[in-house]
Amino acid sequence: METQTFHNGRILTDKGELRELSFTGGVVADHGRRHNFGRTVDLEGDYLIPGLVELHTDNLEKHFIPRTGVNWPIGLSSVVAHDVHMVGSGVTTVFDAVTVGEPGDKHMRKELFHLSLDALEEADKAGLLRADHYLHLRCEVAGDDVVELVEPLLERKNLRLFSIMDHTPGQRQWRDLEEYKRYSNLQHEPEDRFQERIGGLRTMQEKNARGNIREIVEICRKNGFPLASHDDTTVEQVRETAALDTRISEFPTTLEAAREAGCLGMVIVMGAPNVVRGGSHSGNVAAVELACEGLLDILSSDYMPASLLHAAFLLPELAGMTLAEALRTVTLTPAAAVGLEDRGELAPGKRADAVRVKLVNGVPMVRSVWREGMRVL
């Protein structure tokens, strides 16, 4: 693989901002070594930053359900379109968050579960993927069949992360039932029917949640998978999940929960759309508020891939971080949280995953992307 030397830009590395940087053999070369051979890349004043690392995106699902009530039947084209979307947003390592288990009467996700996993594997084998893809199993613990669905997946080589979540209305993300109604488009459902629906979901949760959590935790301990909690709301919930060897707190919904997670040494993940939009779409704590308190470690694009880069460039203004600190929330820190020590920074010997970024009216736009030194966009 030829050597590429980048110059005439703002090259952001572990050693600060450099005037010149080289990739050789798929990794970052020694910063102090001059390379007078190979190809040169004129950045024309643009930034060169590490490739983004995304731990929790629902974007794959959008390409399988492009419109409410519509399933797209061609899995391979859905996966490739998703991959291009992620790389076009500057993401070179992506954890595809796939929901396992679905309580209630909505079965669309369950129908797409195996289709999406098989399509990811097929695309990878065919060499169609530009980004590195890993599997993040979001285990809906109130469901009847979570463990049954998880066990056959344990041998998949791309399985890397588990999270436990509970979207039963009336707690966690959906403490506010009016917000739940609005989000689920149930505003016009008769009240007695709505209460019957909520009662059924709560009954299912009471029957399944504790047992499923116990079994998922045991699976993770036995197989060495990192485990994340999802939407912790109270101090008690944070303490309970921390006691399960959970070290990643995804989207705590209150300041109190985030503070407790921080005190217990958990890595805190918040949504990048929350930063860009100026708050949570479901009325929970603002990510910027946590950042200002030093309680934001990682950003996730969640449902909007382009938000990841944009939010990182907004944090210096909104939360008083340096740009280097803000970029770590989308590069080095998420990589380290899941044991990917070979990436996340433009440091000698690390993977040559990088993004060329141009600011247009203050908005960071992706111009080019490299994965292991190969240009993929």
N, C-alpha and C positions, 0 to 999 in steps of 0.2 A: 504494500500500500504506500503510495507516494506521500512525501512530507508536504504539509500545507502550512504556510506561515501567514498569520493574520496581522495586519498593521493598519495604522491610520484610523483608529477607532477607540472607543472606551471599553477596554478589555478588563472585565471584573473577575479577579481571581482571589485565591486564598492569601496572596501576598499584596493585595490591594489592586489598584488600577495599573495595568501594564501597557506599554507602548506596542509590544509585539508578543505573539504567542504562536507556538507551533504544535501541530498534531503529527504524530508519526506512529505507524503500526497500530492505529486504532486507539492510542492513548495520548494524553497530554505530555509533551516533551519537557525536559528540564528548563525551567524559566530562564536560567542564566546562560543557556547554550545557544549559540548563533547557528542558524541553518541557512546555508547559502545555496541550497539545491531544492528541487521540488517546485511546487506552485505557490504563488503568493496571492493572497486575497485582500483587496483594498476594501476596508469596511466603510469608507467614505463618511467617517464621523459617527457611525452607528455604534450601538452597544454590542458586545459579545458576552453572553452570560451562560452559565451552565444550563443544560437541558432540564426542563421542569420535571418534577416527580409528583405524580398524582396518586394519592392513596384511596380515593373514594369518589368515583364518578358513576352517575346513572346514565351517562350519555349513550352507552351501548343499547340500553332499553329503548331510547327514543328512535333508534334506527330499526327496531323490530316492531314498534308501535308508533308509526309516523303520524297517526291521527287517532283520536279517541275511538275505540271500538274496532280499529283496523289493525290486523296482524299482517306484517310483511312476511311472505312465506319463504323468501330466498335468503337463507341465513348468511351465506358467503358474501353476498353483496352488501348486506347490512353491516357485517363486521368490517369489511374493507372501507366502507363509507365512514364508519365510526373512527377507524384508525386514522384516516386522512384528516378528519375533523380534529382529532387530538393533536396530531403532529402539526397541523396548521395553527394550533394554539400554542405551540412551543413545548408540548409535552413529549418527552422521549422515553419515559417510563410510566406506564399507566396500570393501575390496579382496577380492573373492571369489577365493579360492585354488583354482584348478582344476588337477587333476593331468593332465599331458601325458605319455603313455608309461607303460606298465605291464609291467615284466618279470615273467616267471613265468606261472602258469596261472590267475591271477585276472583276469577281463576285465570285471568289473562297471563299474569306473570308465571304461573305454574305451567301453563301450556308452552311458554317460550323458554322455560328453564333449560331443558336438554337441547333444544334447537340452538340456543345461543352458545352453550358450552361446546357443542360439537362443531359449530361453525368457527369458533375461535381456534379450536384445535386444527381444523381443516385449513384455515387461512395460514396458520403458523407453519404447518407442514409444507404448504405450497410456496412458502417464502414470500407471502403477499403483504406482510405487516412491516410498516416502517418504524413503529415504536416497539419497545419491549413491553409485552403484555403479561400481567400476572392476574391471578384470580383472587378476588376478595369476596368471601361468602358472608352475606348479611343475613344472619339467622333470625328470622321472625319467631321469637320463642313462644308466642301464643298459638302457633300453628300446630296441627295434629301430626304432621309428617316431616318435621324438620330433620330429626336425626336420621330417619329412614332415607331421606334424600342426600344427606351429607356423606354417609358412610361409603357409598360407592365412589366418591370423588377423591378420597384420600390419597390415591396413587397418582393423581394428575400432577405432572411435573411443574405446572405453572401455578399450583395452589400455594398461596403464601400468607394469607391473612384471613382471620375470622373476626366478625363483630356480632355482638348480641344486641338485639333491639326489640322493642315492644311498642307498637303503634296503637295499642288499644286506646280508644277515645276516653278522655277524662283524666289522663295523666301524661307525664313527660311532654313530648312535643305537642300533644293535643289536650293539654289541661283545659283550654278554652273550647268548649263544645261549639260555640258559635263560629270560631275560626275553623274548626273541623268541618262543620256544615258547609261553610263557604268553599273550602278547599275541595271537598268531596262532592260539591254541587248538589247538596241535599237541602238547600234552603226552603224548597217548596214541598218537601215530604211532610205529610201529616205528622203532628207531634207524637201521637201514640205509636205510629209506625217507626218513627225515629228512635223513640225510647226502647221499643222492642228490639231494634237493630243493635243499639248500644248494649242492652242487657245480654243479648246473645254473644256478643264479642267479649264481654266481661266474664261470662260463664266459661267460655273457651279458654280465656287467659288463666283463670283460677285453676282450671283442670290441667293445663299443659306447662305453663311458664317455668315453674320451679324445677320440675323434672328435666325439661329440655335444657335449661341453663346448666344444670349439674352434668348432664351428659356431654354437652358441647365443651364445657371447661375441661372435662376429663380427656376428650379427644385432643384438644389443644396441648394439654400437658404431656400426653403420651407421645405426640408427634412433633412437638417443638414449634407449633405455630404461635405467632403473636396473636393476642386477643385484644379487641377494642370494645369499649362500651359505647352506647349510642343514646343521646338525648337524656343524660342524667339531669335531674331537676332539683333534687334535694341533697342536703349534706349526707343524709342517711343512705340514699341511693349510691352516691359516690363511694362511700365507705364500704358498702356491700360489694360493689363491683371491684374495687381495689383489693378486697380480701380474696377475690377469685384469681389473683395474679394478672389482672387486667392493668396494662400500663399505658394504654392509649385511651384518652377521653374524647370521643367524637361528638361535637356539637352540643356541649352542655347548654341547657336552655336558660339558666339563671346565673347571675354573678356569684351567688352563694355556692352553687355547685362547682363553678370554675375555680373559685378560691380554694375549696376543699381539695379538688383534683390537683391543683398546684402544690398545696401543702403536702400532699401524699406522694409527690414526685411523678405524677402522671403527665404524659405529653398531651397537650390540649390542641385539638383540631377544630377549626371553625371554617365556615363557608366563605369562599371568596365572593360569591354573589352578595352576601350580607354586607361586605365591605363596599362593593361597587354601588349597590343600591341604597346604602345608607341605613340598613337595618334588616332584621329578619322578616321573611315573607309570612311567617306564622306567629309573629308577635313576641318572639323570644329575645334574649339579650343580644345587643349589638356586638359584632366581632371587634369593632374599633374600641368599644368600651373595655373589652378584655385586653386588647393590645396596649391600651394606655396604662393598664395595671400590671403589665408584664405577664399576662396570662394567655398569650397567643403564641403557640410554638409552630403550628403548621396550618397552612391554608389548603382547602380542597375546593376544586371547581364545582363539585356536587353535580348540579344539573346544567351548568353553563361553562363549557371549556374555556372560552375566551376570558372569563373572569379571573382566572388564576394569575396570569401575567399582569393584567390591569390592576388587580388588587395589590399585588406586590409593589407596583410603582406608585400606588396611592398611599401606602402606609407611612412613608416618610413625612408626608404633609399632614396626614390625619392623626398619626399616633406618635410622631416625634422620633421614629426609628431612623437609622441610617439606611441608605439603599442596600448596602451589603447585608444588614440585619434583616431587612424585609425580604430580600431574595432568598435568604436561608430558609424561610418558612415554606418555600415552594421548591427547594432543591436539596440542600444538605440535610436538614433536620428530618424531613419525611423519609429520605433514603436511610438514614441512620436508625430511625424508629422501627424499620422492618428488616434491619440487618444487611442492607445493600451498601456495603462499605466501599465499593469500587466506583461510586459515582456521586453526583451531587455538588461537585466543585471542580473548577478548572485547575487542578493541582497535578504536579508531575506524577505519572504512573496511573492516574485515574482515567476512567473511560473518557474518550473525546466525544462527549455528548454536549452539544452547544447550540445556542440560538442567537441569531443575529436579529437585533431589535432596533426599529426606528421609531422615534417619538413623532407623532403627527398630531398637532394641536394638543399636545400633552398626553395623548393616548398611545401606549406602546403597541406597535404593530410588528408582527413576525414577518421577516423578509426571507430568512433561510434557516434551515435546521440540519444539524449533523448528528448522526448516531454512530458511535465508535469510529469517528473520523470519516464516515461516508455521508455525503450529502443526500438527505432523503426528502428535502423540500427546497 
